Amino acid sequence: MTGRTVVAWDDALLGYDLGDHPLDPVRVELTIALARSLGVLERSGVEVVAPQPADDATLGLVHEAEYVDVVRQASRAGYYYGRGLGTPDNPVFVGMHEASALVAGATAAAVESVWRGEAARAVNIAGGLHHAMPDRAAGFCVYNDPAIGIARLLALGAERVAYVDVDVHHGDGVQAAFWDDPRVLTISLHQSPLTLFPGTGFPSETGGPRARGTAVNVALPPGTDDDGWLRAFHAVVPPVLRAFAPQLLLVQCGADSHRWDPLADLRLTVDGQRATYLALRELASQLCDGRWVATGGGGYALVEVVPRAWTHLLAVVTGEALEPATLTPPEWRELAAARRPQAEVPLRLTDGSQAGWRAWHPAGDATDQDPVDRAIYATRRSVFPMHGLDPDDPRD
């Protein structure tokens, strides 16, 4: 396997533009600009590769042909109502099919490059559109590029693929696509579905009859901070991944778990998000010979959070992590201020958090646990026995 890292990028990916909408492509533009200004994309062994749009056969690995036809027709007309399209969440725009297919093609190419050994790691920062269903758009997502990437791996002969989703919203579309497929493990850490879209992702959701235990959901209470998030991550993700023994790890790294995100209610910092990326890289190194593909996802603090979080992600994927105290370059601050004059442009890559966490230990009585610990225990109790793990043993 080569040590090369592929970054799937072309300015054409900014064409996934829903208009006056929270999912504004400026967040991706500013991420790439910040990573470039800090030299991340010019590192040795990093290759920026312009993706090609996914063809109908690739889209058809997940999406119904009739739905793809509807998207194509709506894309030409610039309007359509139905199949989740033409809503405030998923407005129709001219060129929508082409833009969405390009995002999907970027993730498909990224996973293929890693699976074939042409790269050790790959990243599509414009991807992570994890809510789209086989027959409809949902949650700002037209085509589900992470699910398409996983389906492409299976078509190439992969037998065990793990997907970890750290977006604040449940990775429902990916879970649904592989609900009854024992070859795919989906793990999602997200804000409780009792309080946030899409209303799924309860610990009791553990997979279909042929794939019990392959859907893992950690539903965290509003207000969960770095300590609680990282405690939950380390109490659930590593033991389940080790038990599953994946051949490749694909991750969705939505930045909307941040305390400043306007659409959700978790309380992470950029430092906590960076710590999560480092933990994911270490797990890929331990369990998959380093085979790791990362995508972006949600994130709606367009200037204040997303560019910093995903620049950390790009740095972790491509090599050495950036120091949290790193200053944002003056030229990047000027660009960010020009793009969003009302935003508070950050001066450093850190929020000043130490991103520490205490290890999870079961309490004698669940009622004695704090809400995060109860959420952790609910997930461990639901799914750990299906993997031969002890939900009460913190060593598991």
C-alpha positions as CSV (number, residue, x, y, z in Angstrom):
1,M,0.0,0.0,0.0
2,T,1.2,3.5,-0.9
3,G,1.5,6.2,1.7
4,R,-0.2,8.6,-0.7
5,T,-3.3,10.6,0.5
6,V,-5.9,11.6,-2.0
7,V,-7.9,14.8,-1.5
8,A,-10.9,14.8,-3.8
9,W,-11.4,18.4,-4.8
10,D,-12.4,20.7,-7.6
11,D,-14.0,24.1,-7.4
12,A,-16.9,22.6,-9.3
13,L,-17.9,20.9,-6.0
14,L,-19.1,24.3,-4.8
15,G,-21.9,23.9,-7.3
16,Y,-23.9,21.9,-4.7
17,D,-25.6,25.2,-3.8
18,L,-29.1,25.2,-2.4
19,G,-29.4,29.0,-2.5
20,D,-30.4,30.9,0.5
21,H,-30.0,27.9,2.8
22,P,-28.0,26.8,5.8
23,L,-25.9,24.4,3.7
24,D,-23.9,27.2,2.1
25,P,-20.9,26.1,0.0
26,V,-18.9,29.0,1.4
27,R,-18.1,26.7,4.3
28,V,-16.3,24.3,2.0
29,E,-14.6,27.2,0.0
30,L,-13.3,28.6,3.2
31,T,-12.1,25.2,4.4
32,I,-10.1,24.6,1.3
33,A,-8.7,28.1,1.4
34,L,-7.6,27.7,5.1
35,A,-6.0,24.3,4.5
36,R,-4.2,25.7,1.5
37,S,-3.0,28.8,3.3
38,L,-1.6,26.6,6.1
39,G,0.2,24.3,3.6
40,V,-1.9,21.2,4.4
41,L,-2.7,20.4,0.7
42,E,0.9,20.9,-0.4
43,R,2.3,18.2,2.0
44,S,4.5,15.5,0.6
45,G,2.4,12.5,-0.6
46,V,-0.8,14.5,-0.8
47,E,-2.5,14.5,-4.2
48,V,-5.5,16.8,-5.0
49,V,-7.6,14.9,-7.5
50,A,-10.5,16.4,-9.5
51,P,-13.4,14.0,-9.3
52,Q,-15.8,12.9,-12.0
53,P,-19.6,12.7,-11.6
54,A,-21.0,9.4,-10.6
55,D,-22.7,7.7,-13.5
56,D,-26.1,6.1,-13.3
57,A,-24.7,2.7,-12.5
58,T,-22.8,4.1,-9.5
59,L,-25.8,6.1,-8.2
60,G,-27.9,3.0,-8.7
61,L,-25.9,1.1,-6.1
62,V,-28.1,2.9,-3.6
63,H,-30.7,5.0,-5.4
64,E,-33.7,3.8,-7.4
65,A,-33.5,4.5,-11.1
66,E,-36.8,6.3,-11.1
67,Y,-35.6,8.7,-8.4
68,V,-32.4,9.5,-10.3
69,D,-34.5,10.3,-13.3
70,V,-36.7,12.6,-11.3
71,V,-33.7,14.4,-10.0
72,R,-32.3,14.8,-13.5
73,Q,-35.6,16.1,-14.8
74,A,-36.0,18.5,-11.9
75,S,-32.4,19.7,-12.4
76,R,-33.2,20.7,-16.0
77,A,-36.5,22.4,-15.1
78,G,-35.3,24.1,-11.9
79,Y,-38.5,23.0,-10.0
80,Y,-40.2,19.9,-8.8
81,Y,-42.4,19.0,-5.8
82,G,-42.2,15.4,-4.5
83,R,-39.6,12.8,-3.6
84,G,-38.4,15.1,-0.8
85,L,-37.6,17.8,-3.4
86,G,-39.0,21.3,-3.6
87,T,-39.1,21.7,0.2
88,P,-37.3,24.3,2.3
89,D,-34.8,21.6,3.3
90,N,-34.2,20.4,-0.3
91,P,-35.0,23.2,-2.8
92,V,-34.5,22.3,-6.5
93,F,-31.9,24.2,-8.5
94,V,-30.8,24.1,-12.1
95,G,-27.8,21.7,-12.3
96,M,-28.8,19.8,-9.1
97,H,-28.3,16.4,-10.6
98,E,-24.8,17.2,-11.9
99,A,-23.7,18.8,-8.7
100,S,-25.0,16.0,-6.6
101,A,-23.5,13.3,-8.8
102,L,-20.1,15.1,-8.6
103,V,-20.2,14.9,-4.8
104,A,-21.1,11.2,-5.0
105,G,-18.4,10.6,-7.6
106,A,-15.8,12.2,-5.4
107,T,-16.6,9.8,-2.5
108,A,-16.8,6.8,-4.8
109,A,-13.4,7.6,-6.3
110,A,-12.0,8.2,-2.8
111,V,-13.0,4.8,-1.5
112,E,-11.9,3.0,-4.6
113,S,-8.4,4.6,-4.5
114,V,-8.0,3.3,-0.9
115,W,-9.5,-0.1,-1.5
116,R,-7.2,-0.7,-4.6
117,G,-4.1,0.3,-2.6
118,E,-3.5,3.4,-4.7
119,A,-3.7,5.6,-1.6
120,A,-3.6,4.9,2.1
121,R,-6.2,7.5,3.0
122,A,-8.6,9.8,1.1
123,V,-11.0,12.6,1.9
124,N,-13.9,14.3,0.3
125,I,-14.6,17.3,2.4
126,A,-17.7,18.2,0.2
127,G,-19.3,14.9,0.9
128,G,-21.1,13.4,3.9
129,L,-24.7,13.8,2.5
130,H,-25.9,11.1,4.8
131,H,-29.7,11.7,4.9
132,A,-30.7,10.9,1.3
133,M,-32.8,7.7,1.0
134,P,-32.9,5.4,-2.0
135,D,-36.1,7.0,-3.3
136,R,-36.1,10.5,-2.0
137,A,-34.1,13.5,-0.9
138,A,-33.9,14.4,2.8
139,G,-32.1,16.7,5.2
140,F,-30.3,18.9,2.6
141,C,-29.1,15.7,0.8
142,V,-30.0,14.6,-2.7
143,Y,-27.7,11.6,-3.3
144,N,-26.2,9.7,-0.3
145,D,-22.5,9.7,-1.1
146,P,-21.3,7.8,2.0
147,A,-23.8,5.0,1.2
148,I,-22.7,5.0,-2.4
149,G,-19.1,4.8,-1.3
150,I,-19.8,1.8,0.9
151,A,-21.8,0.1,-1.8
152,R,-19.0,0.6,-4.2
153,L,-16.6,-1.1,-1.7
154,L,-18.9,-4.1,-1.5
155,A,-19.1,-4.3,-5.2
156,L,-15.3,-4.4,-5.3
157,G,-15.3,-7.4,-2.9
158,A,-15.1,-5.8,0.6
159,E,-16.5,-8.1,3.2
160,R,-16.5,-5.8,6.3
161,V,-16.8,-2.1,6.0
162,A,-17.3,0.2,9.1
163,Y,-19.0,3.6,8.9
164,V,-18.7,6.0,11.9
165,D,-20.8,9.1,11.8
166,V,-20.0,12.0,14.2
167,D,-22.4,14.5,12.7
168,V,-24.9,16.0,15.3
169,H,-27.7,14.4,13.3
170,H,-28.3,10.7,13.0
171,G,-26.8,9.0,9.9
172,D,-30.2,7.6,9.0
173,G,-29.8,7.2,5.3
174,V,-26.6,5.2,5.6
175,Q,-28.1,3.0,8.3
176,A,-31.2,2.4,6.2
177,A,-29.2,1.5,3.2
178,F,-27.4,-1.3,5.1
179,W,-29.9,-2.1,7.8
180,D,-29.9,-5.8,7.0
181,D,-26.4,-6.3,5.5
182,P,-24.0,-8.0,7.9
183,R,-21.0,-6.8,5.9
184,V,-21.5,-3.2,7.0
185,L,-21.3,-1.8,10.5
186,T,-22.8,1.7,11.0
187,I,-22.1,3.7,14.2
188,S,-23.6,7.1,14.8
189,L,-23.1,9.4,17.7
190,H,-25.7,12.2,17.6
191,Q,-28.0,14.4,19.5
192,S,-31.0,12.6,20.9
193,P,-33.7,12.0,18.2
194,L,-36.2,13.2,20.8
195,T,-34.8,16.7,20.3
196,L,-33.5,16.8,16.7
197,F,-34.0,15.8,13.1
198,P,-34.4,13.2,11.7
199,G,-36.1,11.6,14.8
200,T,-34.2,8.3,14.5
201,G,-31.1,6.8,16.0
202,F,-32.3,5.3,19.2
203,P,-30.1,2.7,20.9
204,S,-32.8,0.1,20.2
205,E,-32.1,0.4,16.5
206,T,-29.5,-2.4,16.1
207,G,-29.9,-3.8,12.6
208,G,-32.2,-6.1,10.6
209,P,-32.8,-9.8,11.2
210,R,-29.7,-10.9,9.3
211,A,-27.5,-8.2,10.7
212,R,-28.2,-7.8,14.4
213,G,-25.7,-5.6,16.1
214,T,-24.5,-3.9,12.9
215,A,-26.4,-0.6,13.6
216,V,-25.0,1.1,16.7
217,N,-26.5,4.4,17.9
218,V,-25.4,6.7,20.7
219,A,-28.1,9.3,21.3
220,L,-26.6,12.1,23.4
221,P,-28.6,14.6,25.5
222,P,-28.6,18.3,24.5
223,G,-25.7,20.1,26.2
224,T,-23.2,17.3,25.8
225,D,-19.7,18.8,25.8
226,D,-16.2,17.6,24.9
227,D,-15.9,15.5,28.0
228,G,-19.2,13.8,27.6
229,W,-18.8,13.3,23.8
230,L,-15.3,11.8,24.1
231,R,-16.3,9.6,27.0
232,A,-19.2,8.3,24.9
233,F,-17.0,7.8,21.8
234,H,-14.3,5.9,23.7
235,A,-16.9,3.8,25.6
236,V,-18.6,2.6,22.4
237,V,-16.7,3.0,19.2
238,P,-13.3,1.3,19.8
239,P,-14.7,-1.9,21.3
240,V,-17.4,-2.4,18.7
241,L,-15.0,-1.7,15.8
242,R,-12.4,-4.1,17.3
243,A,-15.1,-6.8,17.5
244,F,-16.2,-6.2,13.9
245,A,-12.7,-6.1,12.5
246,P,-13.3,-3.9,9.5
247,Q,-11.2,-3.8,6.4
248,L,-11.8,-0.1,5.8
249,L,-13.1,2.7,7.9
250,L,-15.3,5.4,6.3
251,V,-16.2,8.3,8.5
252,Q,-18.7,11.2,8.2
253,C,-17.4,14.3,10.1
254,G,-20.2,16.8,10.3
255,A,-19.0,19.8,12.3
256,D,-22.5,20.7,13.6
257,S,-21.8,19.2,17.0
258,H,-20.1,22.4,17.9
259,R,-21.5,24.7,20.6
260,W,-21.9,27.6,18.2
261,D,-23.8,25.6,15.5
262,P,-27.2,27.3,15.0
263,L,-29.1,24.2,14.2
264,A,-28.3,21.9,17.1
265,D,-27.6,21.8,20.8
266,L,-24.5,19.9,21.6
267,R,-21.6,21.8,23.2
268,L,-18.4,20.5,21.6
269,T,-15.4,22.7,20.7
270,V,-13.2,22.6,17.7
271,D,-10.6,21.0,20.0
272,G,-13.0,18.2,20.9
273,Q,-13.7,17.6,17.2
274,R,-10.0,17.5,16.5
275,A,-9.5,14.9,19.3
276,T,-12.3,12.8,17.6
277,Y,-10.5,12.9,14.3
278,L,-7.2,11.8,15.9
279,A,-9.0,8.9,17.6
280,L,-10.6,7.8,14.3
281,R,-7.2,7.9,12.6
282,E,-5.7,5.7,15.4
283,L,-8.5,3.2,15.1
284,A,-8.0,3.0,11.3
285,S,-4.3,2.5,11.9
286,Q,-4.9,-0.3,14.4
287,L,-7.7,-2.1,12.7
288,C,-7.6,-1.4,8.9
289,D,-3.9,-1.1,8.1
290,G,-4.6,2.6,7.9
291,R,-7.3,2.4,5.3
292,W,-9.4,5.4,6.0
293,V,-11.8,7.6,4.0
294,A,-13.2,10.8,5.5
295,T,-16.0,13.0,4.3
296,G,-17.5,16.3,5.6
297,G,-21.2,16.6,6.5
298,G,-23.2,19.1,8.3
299,G,-22.0,22.3,9.9
300,Y,-23.7,25.7,9.8
301,A,-21.4,28.1,11.7
302,L,-20.0,28.8,8.2
303,V,-17.0,30.9,9.1
304,E,-16.5,30.5,12.9
305,V,-16.4,26.7,13.0
306,V,-16.5,24.6,9.9
307,P,-13.3,25.8,8.2
308,R,-11.3,25.3,11.3
309,A,-12.8,21.9,12.1
310,W,-12.3,20.5,8.6
311,T,-8.8,22.0,8.3
312,H,-8.0,20.0,11.3
313,L,-9.6,16.9,9.7
314,L,-7.6,17.5,6.5
315,A,-4.4,17.8,8.5
316,V,-5.1,14.6,10.5
317,V,-5.9,12.7,7.3
318,T,-2.9,13.9,5.3
319,G,-0.3,13.6,8.0
320,E,0.7,15.6,11.1
321,A,-2.1,17.3,13.1
322,L,-2.0,21.0,13.3
323,E,-1.3,22.6,16.7
324,P,-4.5,24.0,18.1
325,A,-3.0,27.4,18.9
326,T,-2.0,27.9,15.2
327,L,-3.0,31.3,14.0
328,T,-5.3,31.7,11.0
329,P,-3.3,33.4,8.2
330,P,-4.2,37.1,7.6
331,E,-5.1,36.4,3.9
332,W,-7.6,33.8,5.0
333,R,-9.1,36.2,7.5
334,E,-9.5,38.8,4.8
335,L,-11.2,36.2,2.5
336,A,-13.6,35.1,5.3
337,A,-14.5,38.7,6.2
338,A,-15.2,39.4,2.5
339,R,-17.4,36.4,2.1
340,R,-19.3,36.9,5.3
341,P,-18.9,40.5,6.7
342,Q,-21.2,39.9,9.7
343,A,-19.2,36.8,10.9
344,E,-16.7,36.8,13.7
345,V,-13.6,35.6,12.0
346,P,-11.5,33.3,14.3
347,L,-7.9,34.2,15.0
348,R,-6.7,30.7,15.9
349,L,-7.6,27.0,15.2
350,T,-8.5,26.5,18.8
351,D,-11.4,27.3,21.1
352,G,-9.1,27.1,24.1
353,S,-10.4,23.7,25.3
354,Q,-8.1,21.0,26.6
355,A,-10.6,18.4,25.1
356,G,-10.1,16.1,28.1
357,W,-12.4,13.3,29.1
358,R,-12.9,10.8,31.9
359,A,-13.3,7.2,31.2
360,W,-16.7,5.6,31.4
361,H,-17.5,3.4,34.4
362,P,-20.9,1.8,35.0
363,A,-22.8,3.0,38.1
364,G,-24.5,0.5,40.4
365,D,-27.9,2.0,39.6
366,A,-28.6,3.6,36.2
367,T,-30.6,6.3,37.9
368,D,-27.3,7.4,39.6
369,Q,-25.7,8.1,36.3
370,D,-25.6,11.5,34.6
371,P,-27.5,11.8,31.3
372,V,-24.5,11.1,29.1
373,D,-23.6,8.0,31.1
374,R,-27.1,6.8,30.8
375,A,-27.0,7.3,27.0
376,I,-23.7,5.3,26.9
377,Y,-25.1,2.5,29.0
378,A,-28.3,2.3,26.9
379,T,-26.2,1.8,23.8
380,R,-23.8,-0.7,25.4
381,R,-26.7,-2.7,26.8
382,S,-28.5,-2.8,23.5
383,V,-25.7,-3.8,21.2
384,F,-22.6,-5.1,23.1
385,P,-23.9,-8.6,23.8
386,M,-24.4,-9.1,20.0
387,H,-20.7,-8.6,19.6
388,G,-19.7,-10.8,22.5
389,L,-18.9,-7.8,24.6
390,D,-19.9,-7.2,28.2
391,P,-21.9,-3.9,28.6
392,D,-20.9,-3.6,32.2
393,D,-17.2,-4.1,31.8
394,P,-15.3,-0.8,31.1
395,R,-12.5,-2.9,29.6
396,D,-14.8,-3.8,26.7
